[in-house]
Amino acid sequence: MSRRQTLTLVSMASVNFSSMICYSILGPFFPSEALKKGASQTVVGLIFGCYAVCNLLGSLILGRYIVQIGAKFMLVAGLFVSSGCTILFGLLDRVPAGPAFIGLCFVVRSVDAVGFAAAMTSTFAMTAKMFPDNVATVLGSLEIFTGLGLILGPPVGGWFYQSFGYEVPFLLLGALLLLMVPFNVYVLPSIEADPCRDSFLRLLGRGRILLVCYVVFTLSAGLGFLDATLSLFAIQTFQLSSGLVGVVMLGLSLPYCLASPLMGVVTDRFPTSRIPLMVAGGGVTALSFCLLGPAPFLHVTSELWLLVLALGLIGFSLGMTAIPTFPEIITCAYEDGFQEGLSTLGMVSGLFGAVWSLGMFYGPVVGGLLTQNLSFQWAAAVQGALALLGGPTLLFLHCSSDGAAAGEGSPLLTDGTGLQNSGLH
């Protein structure tokens, strides 16, 4: 790698790690803390869900205008906003219980979501721009740091909460995110590009892109569902402390961290494997969610080891399914004649972030409603069915003439000269 690529990779890794550790600390203790402050299970789901709605809107707008704003400025500004909101969220325990607490939770989380959207949209776009021939490999490697953030967030947040109270986890990790701002100002290169006139509607005009977006939606919906419901289920069913709930969540994060770089290498070397991997991953995810409760129709007793096993399968299938989606959308965009460059990559990143956020809204809100009115076991089974639905259609499209053309043209990521790469690295 060139020095510029190396600095970009270091910067992206720091953004992924610091952003995800701040995002994931809420899972083990915030739902129970919010219940003490007068929020219902449904309201907790809405607090998680509002983050996703604002992330969706921010991803679409910022992805469309990434060239005009500047990718480096967008990333640094997003980190600064997220760090401030993380610190503010740690001070909300001083707010009186009831509407004041709930309202401020919505406000702070919404602003934080826009900052997160700015950081992650520019991260995906700049990574694809700097490593056009190895997008999946690099993204898969960066997901190690995403996974580390997800791994460390729940146990660190749960342990600090249990030892020092509500404020300390947010203040420490918000300060960590703030330190990333001057670091990225120094190491991140500036990327100049020209804006293009293409639109999101044209990007969504192809059936294969819509189905890949549905796959992304089901993945994030599953994670959002677990964020809002898993900790309460584990505490009530197995009488676990907040710290132990964070340890249990390692069962999800660690397999994802290990699977992502492997799947990145596979999908870059064998581009035609992207669709089969998404379909297989969706099937494994569906089975895993049915085992999570487990589903009542399985007539299996809920055990802690079974819960950890199901989380591990979800984590591995998440890596199997998520890593191929981003390069597949880029390939489809280039096949449809989109201009190669940062502008198109920004729109693809914005679309990816928006669909991911849509799932992160659906998962906590609908999952919270189903859990409150039915049970966690049935809600998890419904989430598993959602993950299974897109697979047959996606596989049919892959085997059709359109899928065959996609298989022949998958290595259409180019070297910037307009010449197609062979796909051999």
N, C-alpha and C positions, 0 to 999 in steps of 0.2 A: 504493500500500500504506500501511496505517497504521504508526505507529511500532512497535507491538507485532509486526506481521507482519514488518517490516524486521529487527528484532532477532532474531526467530525464524529468519529466513532466513540471517542472518549466522552465528548459532550453529550451525544445521544444516550449513552449508557448512564451517565449521571442524571439526566433528566428522567429516564425511565425509572431508575431506582428511587430517587428522591420523591418523585410524584406518586408512585404507587405505594410507597410505605406510608405516606401521609393519607392517601385515599383509604388504605385497608385497615387502619387502626380502629375505625369505628365499629367493625363487626362484632368483637367479643363483648363490648360493654355498653355501647350507645343505646341499643334498643331497650335494655332494662333500665338505663338511666332516664330515658325519655318517658317510659311508663311511670316512673316515680314523679316526673314533672307534669303529669296529667295528660300525656298523649296516649291514644289508643294504638292497637296493633296496626290498624288501617292508616292512622296519621303517621306512624313511624315509616310505613311503606311509602307514603306520599313524600316524606322528607327525603328519603333516598331517591324517590322518583323525580322530584323537582330538579335535582342535580342533573339527571339524565335529560330532561326537557331542555334546560338551558344549555347543556353541552351539545345537544342536537342542533339548536338554533345557532349557537356559536360556531360549531364545526362547518355548517353550510355557508354562513356569511364569511368567516375567516378563510375557509378553503377557496372560496370564489375570488377573494381579493388578496390572496397571499403575496402576489407579485407587487401590487400597489403598496401594501403595508410594509413588506420586507420580511423575509422568513426569519432572519436572525432577530430583528426587533420583536417580532411576534412571539418568538420562543422566550426571550428574556423577559418581556412584559408579562407573559402568561405565568412564568415562574414567580415573579414578584407578587402578582395578584394572589396566586394560590397560597404563597407563604403567609401573606397578611391575613387571609381568610382562615387559614388553619389556626393561627394564633388567636384570632377573634373567636373561633368556635370553641376554643378551650376556656374562654371566659364566660360562656353562656350559662354555666352552673350558678353564677351569681345573679342571674335574672330570675324574677319570681316565676313560680310554676303557673301553668295555664296558658292563655293566649299569648302573653308576652314572650315566653320561652319558645313556644311553637312558631310564632311569627318570625322571630329573629333567626331561628334555625333555617327557615325557608329562605330568608334574605341572604344570610351568609353562605349557605350552600349554593344558592343560585349564582352569586358573584364568583364563588370559587370554581363553579363549573365552567364559566366562560374563560377564566384563566387557564384551567386545565385543557379546555378545547384548543386554545391558542398554542399552548406548549406542545400538545400531542399532534395536532394537525401539521405544524411546521416540522416536527420531528420525523413523521412518516414521509413527508414530501422531500425533505432534504436528504434523508437516507436513500430514497429511491433515485434522487438526482445524482448523488455522489457515487452510488454503486449500482449502475443500471444493469450490469450483467449478472449480479448476484443478489438480487433484492431479497429473495426468500432466505438465503443463507445468512445475510447480514441481519435481517429482521429477526430470524430465529435465534441468532446469537445475542441480539439485544434483549430478546425476551428472557434470557437468563437473568438479566438485571431487573426486568419487570417481575419475574418470578421471585427473585430475592426480596424485592420490595413487598410482594404479597406474602412471602414466607415470614419475613421479620415483622411486618406490620401487626398482625393479630397477636402473636405472643408478646412482643415488646409493648404494644398498647395495653394488652390485658395485664401484664405484669406491673407496668408503671401505674395503671389505674388502681390495681389491687394494693399496691405498696404506698402510693403517694396521692391518690385521688384523681378526680376528673381532669383537672387542669394540666398536670405535668406532661402527659403524653402529647397533647396538642402543642404546648409551648416549646418543648424540645424538638419535635419533628418539624414544626413550623420554622424554627430557627435554622434547622438543617437545610430546609428548602430555600431559605433566604440566602444561605451561604453559596448555593448553586448559582445565584444571579451573577455576582462578579466573576466567578469561575468561568461561566459560559460566555460572558462578555469578552473575556480574554482569549479563550481557546476556539470559539466557534468562528468559522470563516463566513464571509459575506458572499451571497450568491445573487448575481444580477440576472434578470430574465425579462422577457417581454410578455405583456398580458395577451391573452387570446380571447376570442369571442364565443367560444363554445359554452354550452350551458349544462346544468345538471339534468334537465329534461332529456337532452340528447343522450347523455351518458346512461340514463335509465331506459332508453328506447330499445335496448337489446334484452331478449329474454334470459340469456345466460347471466347477465349482470344482475338482473332482478332476483334470480334464484340464488346466486352467490350472496347477495345482500340478505336474503331470507335466512341463509345459513348463519351469517354474522349476527343477525337479529336473535336467533334461537340461542346462540352461545352467550351473548351478553344478557339475555333474559334469564338464563339459568344462573349466571353469577349474581345478578341483581336479586333474584329470588333467595339465594343462599345468604346474601348480605343481610337481608331484612328478617329472615325467619330462622336460620340455622342455630344461632346462639341461644335464642329462647327455647327452641326445641331441645337442644342438648342440655341446657341448665335444668329444664323441667323434667326431662325423661331420665337423665343419668345423674342429676344433682352435681353437676360440674361447676367449678368456680370459673370466673372470667378468664383467669390465667390459663386454666386447662382447656377452655374452649379455644383459645388462641393456638394452643399446641395441637388440638384436633384439626384445626384448619390447615395445619401443615400438610395433612393428607391430600389436600387439593393443590396447594401451591408447589410442593416439591416435585411431583410427577410432571406438572406443566413445565417447570423450569428445566427438567431433564429432557423432556420430549421435544421442546421447541427447536433447539439447534439441530437435532437429528432430522426433524421434518423439513427444516429449511434446506439442508443439504440435499435431501431426497428430492424435493420439489424443484430445486434448481437444476439438478442433474437429469431428472426425468420429468419434464413439464407435463407430460400426458398423465402423470399420476395424481395431479391436483384434484380432479373431480372424484375419482375413486376414493381418495383419502378423505375428502369431505363427506362422502356418503357413508363410508365405514365409521368415521368418527361420530356422525350423527346417530348411527345405530348403537354404538357403545354408550354414548351419552344417554340415550333413551333408556337403555337397560339399567344404567347406573342410577338414574333418578328414581326408577321403580324400586331399587334396592335401598335407597336412602332412608325411607321411612321405617320399614319397607311398605310398599303399596298393600292395602288391605286384601286385594284379590290374590296375593301370593301366599297368604296365611302363614307368614313367617314372623317370629317374635323379634322385636327391635333389640339389637345388641350393639354395644359400642364398637366392637371390632368390625361389624358389618357396616356401620356408618363410616368408619375410617376407610374401609376397603372401597365403598362406593365413591367417596370423595377422591380417592386415588385414581379410580377409573375415570371419573369426570375430568380430573386434571390432565391425565394422559390424552384422553380423547379431545380435550380442548386444544392441546398443542397440535394434534393430528388434523383437526378441522380448521383452526384459525389461521395457521401459518400460510397455507396455500391460497387463501381468499384474496389477500391484497395484490400479489403479483398476477393473479388471474383477472382481476378487474382492470389492472394496468394493461395487460395483454389485449383484453377485449376493447379497451379504449383506443389503443394504437391500431388495432385491426379496423376499427370504424373510421380511421382517418384523423383522429385527434392529433393536434400539434404536439410533438415531443418536446418536453421541457418542464420547467417548474410550475407553469400555470396549470397544465393538465394534471401533473402529479398533485398539486394543491387541491384540485377539484376531486380527484380520486380519494385523497386523504380526508377531505371534508365529508365526502359521501360515506366513506368507511366509518368515520367518527360519528356521523349523524345516525346511521343505521345502528351502530353499536349503542348509542345513547338511547335510541328508541327502545331497544331491548332492555336497557338498564332502567327505563321508566316502567315498561310493562311488567318486568319481573317482580320488583318490590311491591308495586301497587296491586296487581292482580294476585300475586302470590300472597300478599298480606290479607286481601279480602277472602281468598279461598281458605287460607289457614284459619282465619277468624271464624268463618261461617261453616267450614267443613272440618278439616284437620290438616296438619302438616303432611301426613302420609298421602292423602288424596291430592293435595296441592302439588307435591313433588311428582306424583304420577302424571298429572296434567302437564306439567313442565316437560316430562320425558316424552309424552306424546307429541308435544309441539316440536321437539328436536327431531323426531322421527319423520314428520310429514314431508319435509323438503327433499329427502333422500331419493325416493323413487322417481320423482319428476326430474331432478337434477341428473340422475343416472340415465333416464330415457333421453334427455336432451343431449347428453354426452355421447350416447350411442347413435344418435340421429345424424343426419348429414351436417347439421350445424356443429355438433360435437366433434365429428370427424375432421371438419375444417379447423376447428379450434385445436385439435391435437396436432395437425400438421403445422399450424402457425403459432404454436405456443411460444417458441423462442423469439418472438417479435420485438422483444426489448432490444433497442439498438444502441450503437455506440455514439450516437449524436451526429453521425455523418449521413444518416439516411440509409446505411447499409445494414442488412439483417445480420445478426450474430448467429453463429452456427449452434450455439448452446453448449459447445464443448469448452471446458474451462481447464 
